[in-house]
Amino acid sequence: MPVKPIALVSTPWPLYSRPSVQLATLKSFLQQEHPGLVVDAHHFYLSAAAALGYRTYHDISERTWSAESIYAAMLYPDRAADIQKLFQRSLPASSELHRVDFARLVEPIKAVSDRFIESVDWNRYGLLGFSICLCQLTSTLYFIGRIKTMAPSLPVVVGGSFLAAETIPKLLEAFPQIEFAVHGEGELPLSRLVEQIRHVADPAAVGSVSGVVSRFAMAGSCPPTRSQLDDLALLPPPDFSDYFRLLDTFAPENRFFPTVGVEMSRGCWWHKSAANRPGSGCAFCNLNLQWEGYRFKRPDQVFREIEDLTRQHQTLSVAFMDNLMPLKAAETVFEKLAGSEKDYRLFCEIRAGTSRTLLEKMKHAGVVELQIGIEALSTGLLKKLNKGTTAMDNLQIMKHCEELGLVNSSNLILGFPGSSGQDVEETLRNLAYAAIFRPMRAVDFWLGLGSPVWRYPKHYSVHSAANHPNWSILLPAAVAKQVPLMIQTYRGDRTIQKKRWRPVKKELAEWKKTYAALRRHPQASPILSYRDGKDFLIIRQRRLGDDPMNHRLAGTSRKIYLFCSHPRSLVEILETFPSVGADQVRSFLAMMVDKKLMFSEDQRFLSLAIPARPRGAGS
């Protein structure tokens, strides 16, 4: 029987400047496992971004409800008025989209979507697959519905991080246009499904495939299983060629240099999936539900992929897609990248406990931006979040990033259920010390389907959970009620938390304004810096609307301050400087903390000023 091609589609609203690593990896794996198989990867969201305008597309894609609203209005025109209100409510007050008529946003997206759908002969394919991640539900449903009118016998399979085990059966019931859904990692299940599809004329005749749920065999079936690769070395490099071919068809003014995605690992070593308890992984996180355990590639494999992909596509921007990097392997990879003599521009996500040594190697390799899992500046709250870090750990890595010139894009979670007034007070107190570093972004807590908070609600003072009410605006009532969806709401202390965290949100806004004003000029010095005179130290503390304050530390005071460039306990300090009386040391430390030149926590001390003159690795 001739083997029909396979089509993989990614709909809006992923980052337009990155090809879909999900599609690219699935394509390369399928072609590796099935020689001669043609796989067309349609990174359609790039076409949508070009049609709408990259800035407008980006602004919409940043917020789940605004993104889901566009295609929801196309799916359910009779609900357009309510959907438009939701779209407007979901935007920040400063958004320019408030001045744009909602219909003027929907029309070009519908036009470019329908034009693409009608340009493809879908009947030539043997299987149509969609990757559904955050912000892609309504757009995927729109595409499936339209394509099925043109190719009703074409079997459809969906997968992706949006599909938790609880979601899949109900989604297949609600949308009979979807024949199959992959639970968990997609490579092996999709490959086996392709093998079966090629030998049957009717999708209902497809036998059991591990990791795949069939709409035709759900009655009385067990919970969805997973089937994943034991060794990521079996993965070939992702095939981004379809994305770059599409980009090459654009007018010159719409072309740009994309960022390619690379996987070093899958899963999260902090998320102990085998330990079925509330303390397993970060309490709010549901990013690793599609994987069992933690696996990572060998450093040589990762380095070769980056070298080959950047050479093939003539781009130097790379984003590591890991939820959590393997530290030892990462260190080797960044050493190799630094030695390649290429001017890479790299992005990655890391834990707050990442060492300065590794940060320096990242910097030398070309890392310019990091998303750090800080989440809170209260050690009490960090324990509730199960982060395994302290406020001092977070301030220390913020200090390292400021000193090394690394852009630290981190979030501060507000309104976590069970947060206390003490957590808020500690956060406000510590914000005064963090204000000299790059501001964090305020993120209101949202309950994620499958997260520890969702699975163990009583442990987090949550009484009950359900789909977020916005889903009932975007989707028919029956779907919004019956299909468990990624963003949930809960009964508990939400109103109390919103009021409790209001002062923190206000302080974060002020932090952002003050930092921007003090660092407005490219040559602006750090807000808190020091110059070392070898037997004395001058600390410069810049202030908004006032002259800088200067502090001189001489002799042992200088030595103690520099000694505390990394967190030191009071015992360590006293043992290192035995010639100074304990009371004198305590008095000095208290003065430094009071002046916001040092931070203290649990009898440990961290000097906050960074060198006025940038220093290299090992200094």
N, C-alpha and C positions, 0 to 999 in steps of 0.2 A: 504494500500500500504506500503511495507517495506520501512523503512527510510534508504536511502543511506548515507554513511559517507560523511563528508565534509573535504576538504583539504585546508589548508592555507599555503602559501609559502612566505618566505622572501628571496629575492635573494641578491647577493652582491650589495652595499658595506657598510653596517652598521658596527659599531665597532664590531669586532669579539668576543671581551671579554664580551659582554653583550647579553643575550638572548633578542629577539625582544619582547618588552613590548606590542607592537601592537598585534602581533599574540597571545601572552599569555593571554591578557585581552579579546580579541574576543573569544578565545577558551573557557575560563571559563564562560563567559557570555552566549554563545550559549548553553553550556551544562547545565547551570542553567535554561535557558528558555525552553530547549527542552530535558527533562530527557530521557536518553537512547541514545541520539545522539552521535555518535562517531565523534570526530574532531581531525584530524591529523595535527599538526603544524610542518611544515618543516622549520627549521632554517638553510636553506641550506648554507647561507653565511659562516657559521662556517666550513663546509666541504671545501669550496673554500679556506678559509684562511689556513687551515691545508695543503692543497695540494700545495699551492703557497709558503707557508712559512709565518709565522705570521708577521715578520718585513716587508717583501715585500708587503704583503696584506695591512698592515697599511699605508705604504708610498703611495701606490696607492689610498687608500680610502680617504686620507686627502684632495685630490683635485678633484673637480667635473669633470673636463674635462679629467683628466687621468683615473678616474674611469669609466666614460661613454665610453671611447675609446675602452676598452678591448672587451666588448660585441658588440659594434658597428662594430668592425672588424669581429666578428663572424656572425653578422646579414647580413652585406653587404661586402663580401670579395673583390668585385671589387673596393671598396673604401679604401681598407686597407692601401695603400701607403699614401694617404692624411691623414687618421686617425692616422697613425703612426707619421707623422710630428706634428699633433696637440698634440698627447701624449707627445712628446719630448718638445714641446714649453711650455706645461703646468707645467712642472716640475721645481722646483727651481734649480738654477745653481749647488748647492752643492749636489743634489740628486745622490745617487749611481745608480739609475735606468737608468741614461744616458749611463751607461756602459753595460746595459743588452739589448740584442736583443729583439725587440718588439714581434717577433714571439715566442720567448721562454717564454714570459709572457702569450700570448694568448693560446698557445697549452695546458699547464696543466689546465687552467681554462676551456677550451672547453672539455677536456677529462673528468674532474671530473663532469662537468655539464651534459654532455651527459650520463655518467655512472649513475648518479643519476636519470635522467629523464627516462632512459630505465629500471631502476630497479623497478620502481613503476607501478602497475597496475592502471592506471588513470581511466579506464572504471568502476572501482568499486565505484567511487565517484559520488555524485549527484550534487556537486558544487565545483568549484575551485576558491579560492580567493587569491589575491595578494595585499600586502601592498606596495605602491610606495611612497617612500620619496626621499629626495635629493640623487643623485648618483645611483638611482635604475631604471631609465627608460629603458635604453637599455637592461639591464640584464633581466628585467621583460618581455620585448617584445620578447627576445630570448626564454625564457622558454615557454611563451604562444604559440609561433609559433611551437616549437618542440613538445610540449605536444598535441597540436591540430592535428598534423599529426598522433598521436597514438590514440587519443580519440576525434574525430571530433565533436561528439555530446555532449561532456562535456561542460556545460555552465561555462563561466568565468566571475568573477566579480573583479573589481579593486577598490582600494580606497587608502586613505593616503594623507599626507600633500602636495604632488606634484600636486594634482588634484584641481586646482581652478575652480570656476564655469565656467569661460570662456574656460577652457581646455577641460572639459568633452565631450561636444557634438562633437567637432572637433576630439578628440582622438578616439571616437567610430566610426566616419565616416572613419577615416584614417586606422583603424585597425579593420576590421569586425570580427576578431577572438574573440574580446571582446564583450560579450553580455550586460553586466551591469557595471555601475560605481556608487559608493557611493559618494555622495557629503556631506562633513562634517564628523561628528562623526559616527563611524561605527556600534556600538552595536545594536541599535534599527533597523536601516535599514537592516542590514545583517540578523538579527533574523527574520524579517518579510519576507525577500526574501527567506530564508530557508523554512519558512512555506509554501510559495506559490510554490516553486520549487518541493516540495515533492508531490504535488497534480496534477502536469501537466507533460505531456511527452515532450512537446515542449516549450522551453524557450520563444518563441514568444507569447505563450498564457498567460504568467505571467501578472497579472493585475498591476495596478498602486501601487507603494510602495513609501511612503513618504521618501525622502532622497536618492532614487535610480533612476538613469536615465537608461532607457532601449534603446538599439540600435533599437529596433523594434517599438518604439513609440516616436521618436524624432521629426517627421515632425509636425511643428506648435506648438510644446510643449512650455510651459513657462520656464523661467530660472529655473535651479535646485533648489529644496527646501532642507532644512535641517530638520532632526528629531533627537533630542538628549535627553538624560536623564535629567530630572529636578533635580534629586538628585543623586550625586555620591555615596551615601551610598548604592545604589542598585547594585553597581558593586562588584562582588566577587573578591577575590585576584587573581592576574594573575597566570596562570598555565604554569610554565616554565619546566615542566617535560620532554617534547620532546627534548629540548635543552640539558639538563643534561644527558639524556639517550644517545644522540648522542656523547657527549663529553666522556662518559664512554667507548665508543667503540674505542677511539683513543689509539695509542701506548702511553706508559707512558711519553715519551719525549714530546708529543704534548698536554698533559693535563695541566690544570692550574686552578686557583680558579677564577671563573667569578664574575662579578659585576651584581647584579640583579637590575632591574629598578623598582621604585615605584612612583606612581602618588599621589601627595597630592592635586593637583588642575588641572583644565583645563581652558585654556583661559588666559587672562591677564587683571587685574583690571585697568591697565594704558591705555589699548586699549578700549576706550568707543565705542563699535561697534554700538550702537544706534545713536551716534552723527555723522552724515554723513558729515564730514568736514575734511579738511587737518590736523587740529591739534589733531586728534584722534589717540593716540598711537604714538610710535616712527616712524618717517617719513620713515625710510628705511625698516621697519619690515613687513614681510608677513607670520610670523609664526603662527598667530592665525586665519587664514581665515576659518579653518574647524569648528570653534566654534562660538556660539552666547553667548555673555556675559561671566561671570566669575563664576565658581563654585568650591567648595573645599569640601574635605571629613572632617569628624570630626576627631580631633586628636587621639581619642581612636582607631578608625578604622585604621588610618595610622600606629600607633604604633603596633597594633596587626599584621598587614600585615608584617611589617618588622621583628618582632620577629618570626612569623611563617615561613616566607620564608627563613630567614637565618638559622633557626633550621632545616628546611626540607632539604635544599640543602647544609648545612654545609659550608657556606661561610659567611664572615663578611663584604664584600664590597657591598655598596648600593649606587645607583645614583638616586637622585630625578629628575624626568623627567619634572618637572614643568617649564614652561616658566617664571613664576613669582609666588613665594610662597605667600600664605596668611600669613601675618606677625604674627598675634595673634595666629593662629592655629599652625604655625611653632614653635613659642616659646614654646608652650606646648609640642609639639612632641619632640623637642630636650631636654627638661627637662626630659621627660620620658625615652628617649634613654640614657641620661647620668646616670639616676638612675638604668638602667637595669644591669649595671656592665659588659656589653659586650664590647669588644675592637673593636668597629665598625670602619670602614674606609668609610667615607661618602663624596659624591660630590653633589653640588647643584649650581643652578644659582640664583643670587640675584640682586636686584637693588643697585645702589651706595648709596642710602639713608638709607640702613640698619644700625641700631644702633649698637654701640659697645657692648651694653648689649646682643643683640641677637647673635652677632658674638662670644662672649665669651661662650654663651650656646651651640652654634654650635661646637665650639672647644672642649668643655667638653664632648659633645655627640660623637665626633669622626670625625667631618668634617676635612679633610686635604686639600681639594682643592675646590676653588670657581671659578665660572665664573661670573664676575661682569659686569653689563651693563654700563661700563664707556664710551666707544666709542669715547670720545673727551676730550681734555684738554684745550679747549677754551670755555668760557661761551657763547660767541657770537655764536659759532657753535653749542653748545648744545641746544641753543634756536631754531636754524633752524632744528635740529634733533628732536625737541620736547621731549627731555629727562626729562625735569622737574628738572634738577640738574645743579650744577655749577662746575667750575673747582676746587673750594675749597672743595666741597662735594667729588669729585673724589680723590683728594689728601688725604683727611681725611680718607677715607676707605682704600686707599692703605697703609697709615701709620698704621691703625689698624691691617691690615693683616700682615704687616711686624713685628709688635710688638707681635702679637699672634702666629706667626709662621704658618700662613695659606697661602698656595700657591694660589696666585692671578693670574688666567689665564684670562686675559682681552684683548680686541681688541681696537685698535685705527683706526678709519675709515679715510681713506685718499681719497680725491677727491670727496667729496660729492657735488652734483650739487648746484651751487649758493654760494659755499664757497668763501670768500673774501681773499684778501691779508692780511687783518687785522686778519682774523681767523688763518691764517698760522703763522703770526708774534706772535700772542698770544700763539699759540701752542708751537712754538720754545722757547719762553720766559719761559713758564711754564714747559717745559721738563727739564730745568735746575734745577728746584725744585723737579721734580718727579724722577730724576736720582738716588736718594738714595734708591728708592724702587724697587721692582721686575719689570723688564721690561715688557712692553706691546707688543703685536704682531701687526704689521702693516697689515691692511686689506684694499685692494683697494675696493672702493665702487662698488657694482654691483646692478643693478636695478632689484628688485624682482616683479614678476607678482602679482598684487593685493595690493601692498604696497601703502601707501599714496602718495609717489612720483609718482608712476605709475598711480594712479587714478586721481591725481590732478597735472598734469605735469606743467601747467602754473605757479602754485604757487611756483614751484621749478626751474624755468627757463629751463624746459625741453620742447623741441619743438615737439618731436614725439618719440614713442617707438616701438620696434619690437623685435622679437626673436633675441637672440645673434647670430652673424654670425657663431659661432662654431657649432651650431645645424645643419647648412647646410652642414657641413663636416661630421657630425655623422649620419645624417638621409637623406633620399631622399628629393629632393628639394621641392616637393609638401607638404610633411609632415612638413618640417622645416618652410615653408611659411604659412601654413594654421592652424596648431595647436599651440595655444598660450602656451608657455612653461615657466617654472618657472624663468629661468635666461634670462633677457632681455638686450637689449642695447638701447641707446637713442641718439637723436640728441640734441646737446646743447653745453655745455662748457667742454666736456671731455678732449680735447687736452690741453686746458688752465689749467684745474685742474691737469692733470698729471704733467705738468711742474711746476705748483705752489707748489705742495706738495712734489716735489723731495727732497728739503732740509730736510723736516721732516723725510722722509724715511731714509735718510742718518744718521740723528741723532738717530733714533731708532736703527739702526744697531750698532752705536757706544755705545749706552746705553747698549745694550745686551752684547757687548764685555767687557765693563768696569765693569758692575755688576758681570759678571761671574768671572772676574779676582779678584775682591775684595772679593767675597764670595766663592772663590774656595775651601778653606779648611773648613771642617765641623765645626771647632771651631772658624771660622772667626767671628769677632764682627760685628754688624750692621755698615753700612757705616756712619750713623749719629746717635750718641747715647749720652746719658748723665748719669752721676753718681751724685746722690744727697747727699750733705753733710749737709743738713738741714738748714744751714744758708748761704751756697754757693752751686753752681752747676758747674760741669765741663762737658763741651760738647766736644766730640771727633768727628772730621770730617776727615774721612779717604780719602786719595787721591791716585790715580793710579800713580805709579812711583815716589812718593814723600812721605815724612814723614807726619803723620797725623797732622792736625792743632788742637790745644786745645784752648778752650775759657772758661774763668771763669766768672760766673755771681754771684754776691753777693747781699745780702740784698733784696731790692725791685726789683732789676733787675731779680733776681732768681724767686721771687714771680710772677712777671708779665709773665715771660716765662712759668712757670708751669700753671698759670691761663689760658694761651692761648693753653693749650694742646688740647682744643676743640675750634672751631672758636668763636672768641669774637669780638664784634664791638668796635670801638674806644671809643664810648660813654660808653660802659660797663667798659672798662679798666679804663677810667678816673674816673668814678663813684666809682669803687672798690678801686682805689688808689688815693684818693683826696689829700693826703699830697705831692704828686709829681706834679710839675708843668706840664701843658699841653704840653708846648714846649719841656720839658725834656722827657716826655713820647713819643712824636712823634719822637724826635731825636733817642731815644733808639730803637723804633720799626723800623725806617728806616734803622738803622745800622744792625739790625738782618735780615731784608729782604735783604739788600745788600750783606750780608755774606752767604745768602742762608740757614740761620738757621730758618727763619720763612717765611711764604708765606702770601701775602696780596692780597686782592681783594675787591673792593668796600668798603673801610674803615673797613674791617674785617681782622683779623689776626689769623694765625694758626702756632703754634710751630711745627717743623718737626722732631726734635730729639726724639728717643724712648729710654726708659730705657735700660741701658746696661745689667741690670739684669732682666730677665723676671718676670712679676708680674702676680698674679692670678686675678680672677674675683673680681670686686668690689674694686680693689686697685686704 
